[in-house]
Amino acid sequence: QVQLVESGGGLVQPGGSLRLSCAASGSISRFNSMGWYRQAPGKKRELVASRTYDGTSTYADSVKGRFTISRDNAKNTVYLQMMSLEPEDTAVYYCNYKQLWSPNDYWGQGTQVTVSS
């Protein structure tokens, strides 16, 4: 089992910035991918960004150039730096951990990000 603890959500004005953190603990495999998904009301959960253990990053087109994902493998922690936030970024953001080449897939409890003036 893997436990994920998220932090950093909140209310921010359009154009502002937020940084999300997610710390993983438990049965951590070296070969993993960690990332962030989001779900807005009435919409499906979608990938925001992910980063593998060896540094390969993937971003949704809607956040490219505004969001940056990073990892501290020694701390089993993934970060999402969000800049130039837009109202359309409002959603619950979920941390995700995937053990590569296995069905093991874990989710955090979610953290609310609201972009509003």
Secondary structure, DSSP 8 states (H G I E B T S, - for coil): -EEEEEE--EEE-TT--EEEEEEEEES--SSEEEEEEEE-TTS--EEEEEEETTS-EEE-GGGTTTEEEEEEGGGTEEEEEE-S--GGG-EEEEEEEEETTSS-EEE---EEEEE--
